[in-house]
């Protein structure tokens, strides 16, 4: 089997964050810029991949990714056997960074492998290790206390058992006010987590920790700047709440440094950030060997990317969705669907796709054909 052609199609998809009218977005986007990648072969098998682009997160845009793929990466892969996934990824590895772009290519390659052997991608990773219905957590963006409480309660009524509150964009007292309002609205049994996206300092995190404990927060996600693993380590020594590293761990090398510095109790992983599904597996395995649990994170992937995330979540034991509900949020934040498949069993659970490869069929208007 040989790769004969690689094409890309950019899309801009609206996002509904379920919080009503928002005046100050505080950096949170309300449109996703997606690049779909199609890898064709001489065996009439086409693999589909997705690049979830956000310049403020990985530095990638869908048009930049399109240029990179078509002019630099695709020419290196033409004529190669797509089933030799590691070989193909090694060929493009000298191109610096661009993890989501590389993940999109690997996604399409693995889709081809699964279709060729007539098995789902999760089977290529060793098979399913958990229930096919994967619990999700709902993230509430940094709107006011009343709006935060209202949307949290509404989503709990829809079946969500974990609410993630975005913090770190306002003074600590305001974040505490929002947290108190949400906890009162959802009651004591619902899991509540906070994600500062690096918006707090070390001292602020230590200062707010007692209140977070009082509100029974499950864990604190990325409290300080992504480069400050030493700061995360200092926080871990001084507070009892578990610390999750997200932006701090993109690569396998990042994971090794995080483990060495003992900077986190939990590492957030997902294919786009990690540069591919196989890297997600490697990081989760490294963490497992060091006694660190992993959780599945998100960059607002659309349906193809979400399907890939579901496959790795279903098949990697150390992605501990039983303790930390999955952040596969794109499937309910994007009103417009890309695939014909049902990726949720209800609004609070993702469902593992059946069928070979990614197990998804694109809606006709999004197909490259």
C-alpha positions as CSV (number, residue, x, y, z in Angstrom):
1,X,0.0,0.0,0.0
2,X,1.3,3.5,-0.9
3,X,0.2,7.0,-0.1
4,X,-0.8,8.7,-3.3
5,X,-2.2,12.1,-2.2
6,X,-2.7,14.2,0.9
7,X,-5.2,17.0,0.9
8,X,-6.5,19.4,3.5
9,X,-9.7,21.4,4.0
10,X,-10.0,24.3,6.6
11,X,-13.3,24.9,8.4
12,X,-14.5,27.5,10.9
13,X,-17.1,26.1,13.3
14,X,-19.2,28.1,15.8
15,X,-19.0,27.2,19.5
16,X,-21.9,27.3,22.0
17,X,-20.5,27.4,25.5
18,X,-24.0,27.2,27.0
19,X,-23.5,30.3,29.1
20,X,-25.8,32.7,27.2
21,X,-24.7,36.2,26.1
22,X,-21.1,37.0,27.1
23,X,-19.6,40.5,26.8
24,X,-16.1,39.8,28.0
25,X,-14.8,36.5,26.6
26,X,-11.5,36.8,28.6
27,X,-9.6,35.1,25.9
28,X,-12.0,32.2,25.3
29,X,-12.9,31.7,21.7
30,X,-16.4,31.2,20.3
31,X,-15.3,29.7,17.0
32,X,-13.0,26.8,16.2
33,X,-10.6,26.8,13.3
34,X,-10.2,23.2,12.2
35,X,-8.2,21.6,9.5
36,X,-9.3,18.2,8.2
37,X,-6.6,16.1,6.6
38,X,-7.3,13.4,4.0
39,X,-4.6,10.8,3.2
40,X,-5.3,8.7,0.1
41,X,-3.8,5.4,-0.9
42,X,-3.6,3.1,-4.0
43,X,-5.9,0.7,-2.2
44,X,-8.9,3.0,-2.2
45,X,-8.6,3.6,1.5
46,X,-8.7,7.2,2.7
47,X,-7.7,8.2,6.2
48,X,-9.1,11.2,8.0
49,X,-7.4,13.4,10.6
50,X,-8.1,16.6,12.3
51,X,-6.0,19.6,13.4
52,X,-7.6,21.6,16.2
53,X,-5.9,25.0,15.9
54,X,-5.6,27.8,18.4
55,X,-2.7,30.3,18.1
56,X,-2.7,31.1,21.8
57,X,-2.4,27.4,22.8
58,X,0.0,25.7,20.4
59,X,0.9,28.6,18.0
60,X,-0.9,26.8,15.1
61,X,-3.6,28.2,12.8
62,X,-5.6,26.2,10.3
63,X,-4.2,28.1,7.4
64,X,-0.6,27.8,8.7
65,X,-1.2,24.1,9.3
66,X,-2.6,23.7,5.8
67,X,0.6,25.3,4.3
68,X,2.9,23.2,6.4
69,X,1.1,20.0,5.5
70,X,0.8,20.6,1.8
71,X,4.2,22.2,1.1
72,X,6.5,20.5,3.6
73,X,5.1,17.4,5.3
74,X,3.0,15.7,2.6
75,X,5.8,15.6,0.0
76,X,7.9,13.6,2.5
77,X,5.1,11.0,2.8
78,X,4.0,10.4,-0.8
79,X,4.9,6.9,-1.9
80,X,5.3,5.7,1.7
81,X,3.3,2.8,3.2
82,X,0.8,4.4,5.6
83,X,0.7,1.3,7.7
84,X,4.3,2.1,8.8
85,X,3.0,4.8,11.1
86,X,6.2,5.2,13.1
87,X,8.3,5.4,10.0
88,X,6.1,8.0,8.5
89,X,6.0,10.1,11.7
90,X,9.8,9.9,12.0
91,X,10.1,11.3,8.5
92,X,8.3,14.5,9.5
93,X,9.8,14.7,13.0
94,X,12.5,17.2,12.1
95,X,9.9,19.8,11.6
96,X,9.9,21.7,14.9
97,X,6.8,21.7,17.2
98,X,3.4,21.9,15.5
99,X,2.0,19.1,17.6
100,X,-1.6,19.3,16.6
101,X,-0.7,19.3,12.9
102,X,1.5,16.2,13.4
103,X,-1.3,14.6,15.4
104,X,-3.7,15.1,12.6
105,X,-1.4,13.3,10.2
106,X,-0.9,10.4,12.6
107,X,-4.7,10.3,13.2
108,X,-5.3,9.8,9.4
109,X,-2.5,7.2,9.2
110,X,-4.0,5.2,12.1
111,X,-7.4,5.5,10.5
112,X,-6.0,3.9,7.4
113,X,-4.4,1.1,9.4
114,X,-7.6,0.3,11.2
115,X,-9.6,0.3,8.0
116,X,-7.1,-1.9,6.2
117,X,-7.1,-4.5,9.0
118,X,-10.9,-3.9,9.7
119,X,-10.3,-3.1,13.4
120,X,-11.0,0.0,15.5
121,X,-8.0,2.2,16.6
122,X,-8.6,1.2,20.2
123,X,-7.9,-2.4,19.2
124,X,-4.5,-1.3,17.7
125,X,-3.8,0.0,21.2
126,X,-4.6,-3.3,22.9
127,X,-8.4,-3.1,23.2
128,X,-10.9,-1.5,25.5
129,X,-10.1,-1.4,29.2
130,X,-13.2,0.3,30.5
131,X,-16.9,0.9,30.0
132,X,-17.8,2.2,26.5
133,X,-19.7,5.1,28.1
134,X,-17.0,7.6,29.2
135,X,-18.1,10.2,31.8
136,X,-17.4,13.9,30.8
137,X,-16.8,17.0,32.9
138,X,-18.4,20.3,31.9
139,X,-16.2,23.4,31.8
140,X,-17.8,26.7,32.9
141,X,-15.9,29.7,31.4
142,X,-15.2,32.7,33.7
143,X,-18.6,34.5,33.7
144,X,-20.1,36.0,36.8
145,X,-21.1,34.1,39.9
146,X,-24.8,34.0,39.1
147,X,-24.3,32.9,35.5
148,X,-21.6,30.3,36.5
149,X,-24.0,28.8,39.1
150,X,-26.9,28.8,36.6
151,X,-25.0,27.0,33.8
152,X,-23.4,24.5,36.3
153,X,-26.8,23.6,37.8
154,X,-28.3,23.2,34.3
155,X,-25.5,20.9,33.2
156,X,-25.8,18.8,36.4
157,X,-29.5,18.4,35.6
158,X,-28.5,17.1,32.2
159,X,-26.4,14.4,33.9
160,X,-22.9,15.8,34.4
161,X,-21.4,14.7,37.7
162,X,-18.2,16.9,37.3
163,X,-18.1,20.6,36.8
164,X,-14.8,22.4,35.9
165,X,-14.7,26.1,36.7
166,X,-12.3,28.3,34.7
167,X,-10.5,30.6,37.1
168,X,-7.4,32.8,37.1
169,X,-8.8,35.7,35.0
170,X,-10.1,37.7,37.9
171,X,-9.0,38.6,41.5
172,X,-8.9,35.7,43.9
173,X,-11.9,37.0,45.9
174,X,-14.0,37.0,42.7
175,X,-13.0,33.4,41.9
176,X,-13.9,32.4,45.4
177,X,-17.3,34.0,45.0
178,X,-17.9,32.1,41.8
179,X,-16.8,28.9,43.4
180,X,-19.1,29.3,46.4
181,X,-22.0,30.1,44.1
182,X,-21.4,27.0,42.0
183,X,-21.0,24.7,44.9
184,X,-24.2,26.0,46.5
185,X,-26.0,25.5,43.1
186,X,-24.8,21.9,42.4
187,X,-24.8,20.6,46.0
188,X,-22.1,18.6,47.9
189,X,-22.0,15.4,45.9
190,X,-21.0,16.9,42.5
191,X,-17.3,16.9,41.7
192,X,-15.9,20.4,41.3
193,X,-12.5,21.2,39.7
194,X,-10.7,24.4,38.9
195,X,-8.6,25.3,35.9
196,X,-6.5,28.5,36.1
197,X,-4.8,27.9,32.7
198,X,-1.6,29.3,34.3
199,X,-3.4,32.4,35.6
200,X,-2.3,32.3,39.2
201,X,1.0,32.8,40.9
202,X,2.6,30.3,43.3
203,X,1.6,32.5,46.3
204,X,-1.9,33.0,45.0
205,X,-2.4,29.2,44.6
206,X,-1.2,28.6,48.2
207,X,-3.3,31.4,49.5
208,X,-6.6,30.2,47.9
209,X,-5.9,26.5,48.6
210,X,-7.7,26.4,52.1
211,X,-10.9,27.8,50.6
212,X,-10.7,25.3,47.7
213,X,-10.4,22.5,50.3
214,X,-13.3,23.9,52.2
215,X,-15.4,23.8,49.0
216,X,-14.3,20.2,48.4
217,X,-12.5,20.9,45.1
218,X,-11.3,17.6,43.5
219,X,-8.0,19.0,42.0
220,X,-6.4,22.2,40.8
221,X,-5.5,22.3,37.1
222,X,-2.4,24.2,35.8
223,X,-2.4,26.9,38.5
224,X,0.8,28.6,37.3
225,X,2.6,29.4,34.0
226,X,3.2,26.4,31.8
227,X,7.0,26.8,32.0
228,X,7.1,27.0,35.8
229,X,7.3,23.3,36.7
230,X,9.4,24.3,39.7
231,X,6.5,26.5,40.9
232,X,4.1,23.5,40.5
233,X,6.5,21.4,42.6
234,X,6.6,24.1,45.3
235,X,2.8,24.2,45.4
236,X,2.6,20.4,45.7
237,X,4.8,20.6,48.8
238,X,2.6,23.2,50.5
239,X,-1.0,22.2,49.8
240,X,-2.9,18.9,50.1
241,X,-5.1,19.2,47.0
242,X,-3.9,17.3,43.9
243,X,-2.2,19.3,41.2
244,X,-2.9,18.6,37.5
245,X,-0.3,19.6,34.9
246,X,-1.8,20.5,31.5
247,X,0.0,23.2,29.5
248,X,3.2,22.2,31.2
249,X,3.2,18.7,29.5
250,X,3.1,18.7,25.7
251,X,5.9,16.3,24.9
252,X,7.4,13.1,26.3
253,X,10.4,15.2,27.4
254,X,8.0,17.6,29.3
255,X,6.5,14.6,31.0
256,X,10.0,13.3,32.1
257,X,10.9,16.7,33.5
258,X,7.5,16.9,35.3
259,X,8.0,13.5,36.8
260,X,11.6,14.2,37.8
261,X,10.6,17.4,39.6
262,X,7.5,15.8,41.2
263,X,5.5,18.7,39.9
264,X,2.1,17.1,39.5
265,X,-0.2,14.4,40.9
266,X,-2.1,14.2,37.6
267,X,-1.0,14.8,34.0
268,X,-3.5,15.9,31.4
269,X,-2.9,14.1,28.1
270,X,-4.5,14.2,24.7
271,X,-3.4,13.4,21.1
272,X,-3.3,17.0,19.7
273,X,-1.2,18.4,22.5
274,X,1.1,15.4,22.6
275,X,1.7,15.3,18.8
276,X,-0.2,12.1,18.3
277,X,-2.0,9.2,19.8
278,X,1.2,7.1,20.2
279,X,2.8,9.9,22.2
280,X,-0.2,10.1,24.4
281,X,0.2,6.4,25.1
282,X,3.9,6.9,25.8
283,X,3.3,9.7,28.3
284,X,0.5,7.8,30.1
285,X,2.8,4.8,30.4
286,X,5.7,6.9,31.8
287,X,3.3,8.5,34.3
288,X,1.9,5.1,35.3
289,X,5.4,3.8,35.9
290,X,6.0,6.8,38.2
291,X,2.8,6.4,40.1
292,X,1.1,9.4,38.5
293,X,-2.4,9.2,37.1
294,X,-3.5,10.8,33.8
295,X,-6.6,12.5,32.7
296,X,-7.9,13.3,29.2
297,X,-7.7,17.0,28.4
298,X,-9.0,19.0,25.4
299,X,-8.4,21.8,23.0
300,X,-12.0,22.0,21.8
301,X,-11.6,19.3,19.2
302,X,-14.3,18.8,16.6
303,X,-15.8,15.3,15.9
304,X,-12.9,13.6,14.2
305,X,-10.4,14.8,16.9
306,X,-12.9,13.9,19.6
307,X,-13.2,10.3,18.2
308,X,-9.4,9.9,18.4
309,X,-9.5,11.1,22.0
310,X,-12.3,8.6,22.8
311,X,-10.2,5.8,21.3
312,X,-7.2,6.5,23.5
313,X,-9.3,7.0,26.6
314,X,-11.0,3.7,26.0
315,X,-7.8,1.8,25.6
316,X,-5.2,3.4,27.9
317,X,-5.6,2.2,31.6
318,X,-3.8,5.1,33.1
319,X,-6.2,7.7,31.7
320,X,-8.3,7.5,34.8
321,X,-11.7,8.8,33.8
322,X,-13.3,6.9,36.6
323,X,-11.6,9.4,39.0
324,X,-11.3,12.4,36.7
325,X,-14.1,12.7,34.1
326,X,-12.9,13.3,30.6
327,X,-12.6,16.7,29.1
328,X,-13.8,15.7,25.6
329,X,-15.9,18.8,25.3
330,X,-16.0,19.5,21.6
331,X,-18.8,17.0,21.0
332,X,-21.3,19.2,22.9
333,X,-19.7,22.7,22.4
334,X,-20.0,22.5,18.6
335,X,-23.6,22.6,17.5
336,X,-22.7,21.6,13.9
337,X,-21.7,18.0,13.6
338,X,-18.9,16.7,11.3
339,X,-19.8,13.0,11.3
340,X,-22.8,10.9,11.0
341,X,-22.0,8.8,14.0
342,X,-23.4,9.4,17.5
343,X,-20.4,10.2,19.8
344,X,-22.5,10.6,22.9
345,X,-24.8,8.2,24.7
346,X,-26.3,11.2,26.4
347,X,-25.1,14.7,27.0
348,X,-22.8,13.7,29.9
349,X,-21.1,10.7,28.4
350,X,-19.0,10.0,25.3
351,X,-19.5,6.7,23.6
352,X,-16.7,4.6,21.9
353,X,-17.2,4.6,18.1
354,X,-17.6,1.2,16.5
355,X,-16.3,0.3,13.0
356,X,-12.7,0.2,11.6
357,X,-10.2,3.0,12.2
358,X,-11.6,6.0,13.9
359,X,-15.1,4.5,13.3
360,X,-16.6,7.7,12.0
361,X,-18.2,8.7,8.6
362,X,-18.0,12.3,7.6
363,X,-21.2,14.2,6.7
364,X,-21.2,14.6,2.9
365,X,-20.6,18.3,2.8
366,X,-17.4,17.9,4.9
367,X,-16.0,15.1,2.8
368,X,-13.0,15.9,0.5
369,X,-14.5,13.8,-2.3
